[in-house]
Amino acid sequence: MSIDLDTRLRDSLDRHVGAVAPPRPDVGDLVRRGRRRRGRRLAGVSALTVAALAGAAMFGVGLMTGAGPRGGNVTPGGGLPISVGGATGPAVVDGPTGLFVTRSRVYLNGSSYAVKLPWDTGAHVGRLGVAYPKPGGNRPMLLERDGTAVPLAPARPALPGATYDGWVAADGNGTLVAWAEHTRQKSQIVVLDTKTRKVVGRVTLPCVEQQGFLSCPRPYVVSDGIVFLDRGGRSQAWDPATSTFVDVSQLPSQAHSKVLTTFEDRGSIDTGRIGPGWEQAHPPKGVEGILSYDGGWILDNGGNPKVVNWRDPSQTITYRPPGVVAASVFDTDGSVLVVTVTGDPAAIDPAGTTNTDLRWTGWDCRLGGGCRVVVPEQKQEIRLVAWDL
């Protein structure tokens, strides 16, 4: 199969997927949101197109090791990254790399471990590892970079009669993590420094009833010492070091290196109220992208991964891994982690049922090195850890 046919098929796939409009986000439903989006993305692709792409991939794999100069333009085709406008991609930040998850294992820093992370969202990358709610009780845990799983909180919450929330927020560039302990009346937010293992902030806030449902505050995003709280229709930035609260117009979807984004770019946040140096990144129109750990780049993960400098959108990098892209996220080292699937995506039920004929592969894609396999093709579904899987 020719490279030209491969390219046309992939472009057709991108247009098809891009035409699927995502629903408006429901913050109360965020823990299930990623699975729905992934299911819709794959279910819209015909089996015939996928079969053709799989055949083209056999040809493209042999070309994946080709490299172009970092920041230079690379000839399209064959799965090589295409850099435009002198784009170099994100800067490296200190943190765990190569993070992929299956139902029974975690792939991290080039090794794999028999550790179970939440199958849906709730886990987040921090400087010292992956913070996550342990399945079966949601006890906050840290999977350290050497694969050791250590508890961050007691087996039972400190707040009497409370249960742990199923969401543990972490600063992707720092050592702070935060979680909530809920009763039916109140929520205690706890902030821990994973380096010193000391609690650096604790506050108790009331739960509220909204449209017949109980809504308890939770820390949703942590960045640069600030904890962004979802308070059920009200969003606040809390600085545990000074015990100050600032109302913000909407809940940030992500924040790294004093840069934040909002869901579907719903408007502007007065970042000056949060503190000096804070900025808001506005993704390109129609893109609800993932923010890089250095805060400078947006990843459009709606098909073939495309990295955009949000301050200068003329700078882009497009990756074309072989197979149908199921999900992609930034890695802390500036590369892009990608999961591809071969088989019939129409067999994937958004509720989570998968066809055993599907095959999943985990890739690490970088400018100057193409894409390399990190998790070999397998029947077990592979997922990525991010706010939107």
C-alpha positions as CSV (number, residue, x, y, z in Angstrom):
1,M,0.0,0.0,0.0
2,S,1.4,3.4,-0.9
3,I,2.3,6.1,1.5
4,D,-0.1,8.4,-0.4
5,L,-3.0,6.1,0.2
6,D,-2.0,5.7,3.8
7,T,-2.1,9.5,4.2
8,R,-5.4,9.9,2.5
9,L,-7.0,7.2,4.7
10,R,-5.6,8.9,7.8
11,D,-6.9,12.3,6.7
12,S,-10.3,10.8,6.0
13,L,-10.3,9.3,9.5
14,D,-9.3,12.6,11.1
15,R,-12.2,14.4,9.3
16,H,-14.6,11.7,10.4
17,V,-13.6,11.8,14.0
18,G,-13.4,15.6,14.0
19,A,-17.0,15.8,13.0
20,V,-18.2,14.1,16.2
21,A,-19.3,16.9,18.6
22,P,-18.5,16.1,22.2
23,P,-21.2,16.8,24.7
24,R,-21.0,19.8,27.0
25,P,-19.0,18.7,30.1
26,D,-20.7,17.9,33.4
27,V,-18.3,18.4,36.2
28,G,-20.3,16.0,38.4
29,D,-19.7,13.3,35.7
30,L,-16.0,13.9,35.0
31,V,-14.9,10.5,36.3
32,R,-16.8,8.9,33.5
33,R,-16.2,11.5,30.8
34,G,-12.9,10.1,29.4
35,R,-14.3,6.7,28.6
36,R,-17.3,8.2,26.8
37,R,-15.1,10.3,24.6
38,R,-12.8,7.5,23.8
39,G,-15.7,5.2,22.9
40,R,-17.3,7.7,20.6
41,R,-13.9,8.4,18.9
42,L,-13.4,4.8,18.0
43,A,-16.9,3.7,17.4
44,G,-17.3,6.1,14.5
45,V,-14.6,4.5,12.4
46,S,-15.6,1.8,9.9
47,A,-14.1,-1.7,10.0
48,L,-13.1,-1.3,6.4
49,T,-11.1,1.9,7.0
50,V,-9.4,0.3,10.0
51,A,-8.4,-2.8,8.0
52,A,-6.8,-0.6,5.4
53,L,-5.0,1.4,8.0
54,A,-3.7,-1.7,9.6
55,G,-2.3,-2.8,6.2
56,A,-0.7,0.6,5.7
57,A,0.8,0.4,9.2
58,M,2.8,-2.7,8.3
59,F,4.5,-0.6,5.8
60,G,4.9,2.4,8.1
61,V,6.4,0.6,11.0
62,G,9.6,0.0,9.2
63,L,9.9,3.8,8.7
64,M,9.2,4.8,12.3
65,T,12.9,4.9,13.3
66,G,13.7,7.7,10.8
67,A,14.7,11.0,12.5
68,G,14.8,14.6,11.6
69,P,16.6,17.4,13.4
70,R,14.8,18.7,16.5
71,G,12.8,21.7,15.5
72,G,13.4,21.1,11.8
73,N,10.9,20.3,9.1
74,V,10.4,16.6,8.4
75,T,9.1,15.2,5.1
76,P,5.5,13.9,5.6
77,G,4.7,10.2,5.3
78,G,5.8,7.0,6.9
79,G,4.8,7.9,10.4
80,L,7.5,10.5,10.9
81,P,6.7,13.6,12.9
82,I,5.9,16.8,10.9
83,S,7.3,20.0,12.5
84,V,6.1,23.3,11.2
85,G,7.2,26.8,12.0
86,G,10.3,25.7,13.9
87,A,8.3,24.0,16.6
88,T,10.5,22.2,19.2
89,G,7.7,20.9,21.5
90,P,7.6,21.1,25.3
91,A,10.5,21.4,27.6
92,V,11.4,18.5,29.9
93,V,10.1,18.6,33.4
94,D,11.2,16.4,36.3
95,G,8.7,13.5,36.7
96,P,7.8,9.9,35.9
97,T,7.8,9.0,32.2
98,G,6.3,6.4,29.9
99,L,3.1,5.9,32.0
100,F,0.6,3.4,30.6
101,V,-2.1,1.5,32.4
102,T,-3.9,-1.9,31.9
103,R,-6.3,-3.5,34.3
104,S,-3.6,-5.4,36.0
105,R,-0.3,-3.5,35.4
106,V,1.4,-0.2,35.3
107,Y,4.1,0.7,32.8
108,L,6.4,3.4,34.2
109,N,9.9,4.6,33.5
110,G,10.7,1.7,31.2
111,S,9.5,-1.0,33.6
112,S,6.1,-2.7,34.4
113,Y,4.6,-3.4,37.8
114,A,1.7,-5.5,39.1
115,V,-0.1,-2.5,40.5
116,K,-3.8,-1.6,39.9
117,L,-4.6,2.0,39.3
118,P,-8.2,3.2,38.9
119,W,-9.6,2.1,35.6
120,D,-11.4,5.4,35.1
121,T,-10.1,8.8,35.9
122,G,-8.9,9.9,39.4
123,A,-5.1,9.4,39.2
124,H,-2.7,12.2,38.3
125,V,1.0,12.6,37.7
126,G,3.2,14.4,40.3
127,R,6.9,15.0,40.4
128,L,7.6,12.0,42.6
129,G,5.2,9.6,41.0
130,V,1.5,8.9,40.3
131,A,-1.1,9.9,43.0
132,Y,-4.2,7.8,42.9
133,P,-7.2,6.6,44.9
134,K,-6.7,3.0,45.7
135,P,-9.5,0.8,44.2
136,G,-11.7,-0.4,47.0
137,G,-12.0,2.5,49.4
138,N,-10.2,5.2,47.5
139,R,-7.3,5.5,50.0
140,P,-4.9,8.1,48.6
141,M,-1.7,6.4,47.4
142,L,1.5,7.3,45.6
143,L,3.1,5.0,43.0
144,E,6.7,6.1,43.2
145,R,9.0,6.2,40.2
146,D,10.6,3.0,41.2
147,G,7.2,1.2,41.2
148,T,6.7,1.2,45.0
149,A,3.1,1.9,46.1
150,V,3.0,3.8,49.4
151,P,-0.1,5.2,51.2
152,L,-0.4,8.9,51.6
153,A,-3.3,8.8,54.1
154,P,-4.5,6.5,56.9
155,A,-6.6,3.5,56.0
156,R,-9.6,5.5,57.2
157,P,-10.2,9.2,56.8
158,A,-9.2,11.5,59.7
159,L,-12.7,13.1,59.5
160,P,-15.0,11.0,61.6
161,G,-17.6,9.1,59.5
162,A,-16.1,10.2,56.2
163,T,-15.2,8.3,53.1
164,Y,-12.4,9.1,50.7
165,D,-13.3,10.8,47.4
166,G,-12.4,9.0,44.2
167,W,-10.2,11.8,42.9
168,V,-6.7,12.6,44.0
169,A,-5.3,15.8,42.5
170,A,-1.5,16.3,42.0
171,D,0.8,19.1,40.9
172,G,2.5,17.8,37.7
173,N,5.5,19.9,38.4
174,G,5.6,19.7,42.2
175,T,5.2,17.5,45.2
176,L,1.7,18.6,46.5
177,V,-1.3,16.3,46.3
178,A,-4.8,16.9,47.5
179,W,-7.9,14.8,48.2
180,A,-11.2,15.1,49.9
181,E,-12.9,13.2,52.8
182,H,-16.7,13.4,52.6
183,T,-19.6,13.0,55.0
184,R,-23.1,13.9,53.9
185,Q,-22.7,17.3,55.6
186,K,-19.2,18.4,54.9
187,S,-16.0,17.8,53.0
188,Q,-12.5,18.0,54.5
189,I,-9.8,18.9,51.9
190,V,-6.3,17.7,52.7
191,V,-3.1,18.9,51.0
192,L,0.0,16.8,51.5
193,D,3.6,17.4,50.5
194,T,4.8,14.0,49.1
195,K,8.4,14.9,49.7
196,T,8.2,15.6,53.4
197,R,5.0,13.5,53.9
198,K,3.6,16.4,55.9
199,V,0.1,17.9,55.7
200,V,0.5,21.5,54.6
201,G,-3.2,22.4,54.4
202,R,-6.5,21.2,55.7
203,V,-9.9,22.9,55.5
204,T,-13.5,21.8,56.1
205,L,-16.2,23.0,53.8
206,P,-20.0,22.4,53.7
207,C,-21.7,20.1,51.2
208,V,-24.6,21.6,49.2
209,E,-27.7,20.2,47.5
210,Q,-28.0,21.0,43.8
211,Q,-31.0,19.9,41.8
212,G,-31.8,17.2,44.3
213,F,-28.2,15.8,44.4
214,L,-25.7,16.3,47.2
215,S,-22.5,18.0,46.0
216,C,-19.4,18.0,48.2
217,P,-16.3,20.1,47.6
218,R,-13.3,18.4,46.0
219,P,-9.8,19.6,44.9
220,Y,-9.8,19.2,41.2
221,V,-6.5,20.7,40.1
222,V,-3.3,21.5,41.9
223,S,-0.5,23.7,40.5
224,D,2.3,25.9,41.9
225,G,1.0,25.8,45.4
226,I,-2.6,26.6,44.5
227,V,-5.5,24.2,44.9
228,F,-8.5,24.7,42.6
229,L,-11.7,23.6,44.3
230,D,-14.9,22.4,42.7
231,R,-17.6,23.5,45.1
232,G,-20.6,22.4,43.1
233,G,-21.4,25.4,40.8
234,R,-18.8,27.5,42.5
235,S,-15.0,27.4,41.8
236,Q,-12.3,28.7,44.1
237,A,-8.5,29.0,44.1
238,W,-7.2,28.1,47.6
239,D,-3.7,28.9,48.7
240,P,-3.0,26.6,51.7
241,A,0.2,28.4,52.6
242,T,-1.7,31.7,53.3
243,S,-5.2,30.2,54.0
244,T,-6.7,32.5,51.3
245,F,-9.6,31.7,49.0
246,V,-10.3,33.5,45.7
247,D,-13.5,33.0,43.7
248,V,-12.8,32.2,40.0
249,S,-15.4,32.4,37.3
250,Q,-15.0,28.8,36.3
251,L,-13.2,25.6,37.2
252,P,-9.9,25.1,35.4
253,S,-9.6,21.8,33.5
254,Q,-5.8,21.7,33.9
255,A,-3.0,23.8,35.2
256,H,0.8,23.4,34.9
257,S,3.6,26.0,35.5
258,K,1.1,28.8,36.3
259,V,-0.8,28.2,33.1
260,L,-4.4,27.0,33.1
261,T,-7.1,25.9,30.7
262,T,-10.8,25.7,30.9
263,F,-13.3,23.1,29.6
264,E,-14.0,23.7,25.9
265,D,-12.4,27.1,26.3
266,R,-15.5,28.6,27.9
267,G,-14.1,32.1,28.4
268,S,-11.6,34.0,30.3
269,I,-10.5,33.7,34.0
270,D,-9.1,36.7,35.7
271,T,-5.8,35.0,36.4
272,G,-4.4,38.1,38.1
273,R,-6.7,37.3,41.1
274,I,-4.9,34.0,41.5
275,G,-1.5,35.4,41.8
276,P,1.4,36.9,39.9
277,G,2.6,35.2,36.7
278,W,-0.6,33.2,36.1
279,E,-1.8,32.9,32.5
280,Q,-4.7,31.2,30.7
281,A,-4.0,29.1,27.6
282,H,-6.6,29.3,24.9
283,P,-6.5,26.3,22.6
284,P,-7.2,26.6,18.9
285,K,-10.9,26.9,18.0
286,G,-12.7,23.6,18.3
287,V,-9.9,21.9,20.3
288,E,-10.3,20.9,23.9
289,G,-6.7,20.1,24.3
290,I,-4.3,18.7,26.9
291,L,-1.8,21.1,28.4
292,S,1.9,20.2,28.4
293,Y,3.7,20.0,31.8
294,D,5.7,23.1,31.0
295,G,2.5,25.0,30.2
296,G,3.5,26.1,26.7
297,W,1.9,23.6,24.4
298,I,-1.6,22.2,23.7
299,L,-2.1,18.6,22.4
300,D,-5.1,18.1,20.1
301,N,-5.8,14.4,20.8
302,G,-8.9,14.0,18.7
303,G,-7.0,11.8,16.2
304,N,-3.4,11.9,15.1
305,P,-1.7,13.8,17.9
306,K,-1.0,17.4,17.0
307,V,1.0,19.6,19.3
308,V,0.4,23.4,19.1
309,N,2.3,26.3,20.7
310,W,-0.7,28.2,22.1
311,R,1.3,31.4,22.3
312,D,2.3,31.0,18.6
313,P,-0.2,28.7,16.8
314,S,2.0,28.7,13.7
315,Q,4.3,26.3,15.5
316,T,2.9,22.7,15.3
317,I,4.1,19.1,15.4
318,T,2.0,16.3,14.1
319,Y,2.6,12.7,14.8
320,R,1.3,9.8,12.7
321,P,1.7,6.5,14.6
322,P,0.6,3.4,12.8
323,G,-2.9,2.2,13.6
324,V,-6.0,4.0,14.9
325,V,-5.2,6.4,17.7
326,A,-7.4,5.7,20.7
327,A,-5.8,8.2,23.1
328,S,-2.8,10.5,23.5
329,V,-1.2,12.6,26.3
330,F,1.9,14.6,26.9
331,D,4.8,12.9,28.7
332,T,6.9,14.8,31.3
333,D,9.9,14.6,29.0
334,G,8.1,16.5,26.3
335,S,7.2,13.6,24.1
336,V,3.7,12.3,23.3
337,L,2.4,9.0,24.6
338,V,-0.1,7.3,22.3
339,V,-2.3,4.3,22.4
340,T,-3.4,2.7,19.1
341,V,-5.8,0.0,18.4
342,T,-6.3,-2.4,15.5
343,G,-9.4,-4.4,14.8
344,D,-13.0,-3.2,14.6
345,P,-13.5,-0.1,16.8
346,A,-17.2,-0.3,16.2
347,A,-17.1,-3.3,18.6
348,I,-16.1,-0.9,21.4
349,D,-19.1,-0.1,23.6
350,P,-18.8,3.4,25.3
351,A,-20.0,1.6,28.5
352,G,-16.7,-0.3,28.5
353,T,-17.4,-3.6,26.7
354,T,-14.6,-4.6,24.3
355,N,-14.2,-7.1,21.6
356,T,-11.4,-9.7,22.2
357,D,-10.3,-9.3,18.5
358,L,-8.9,-5.8,19.3
359,R,-5.2,-5.3,19.8
360,W,-3.7,-2.4,21.7
361,T,-0.2,-0.9,21.5
362,G,1.5,1.8,23.6
363,W,3.9,4.2,21.8
364,D,6.2,7.0,22.8
365,C,6.5,9.6,20.0
366,R,9.1,12.4,19.9
367,L,10.4,14.9,17.5
368,G,13.7,13.7,16.1
369,G,13.0,10.0,16.9
370,G,9.6,9.1,15.5
371,C,7.4,6.6,17.5
372,R,8.7,3.6,19.4
373,V,6.8,0.8,21.0
374,V,6.7,1.0,24.8
375,V,3.9,-1.5,25.5
376,P,3.8,-4.3,22.9
377,E,0.6,-5.2,21.1
378,Q,-1.8,-7.1,23.3
379,K,-5.4,-8.0,23.9
380,Q,-5.7,-6.0,27.2
381,E,-6.9,-2.5,26.7
382,I,-4.2,0.1,27.4
383,R,-5.0,3.5,28.9
384,L,-3.2,6.7,29.7
385,V,-3.4,8.8,32.8
386,A,-4.7,12.3,32.2
387,W,-7.7,14.4,32.9
388,D,-9.2,13.1,29.7
389,L,-8.4,9.5,28.9
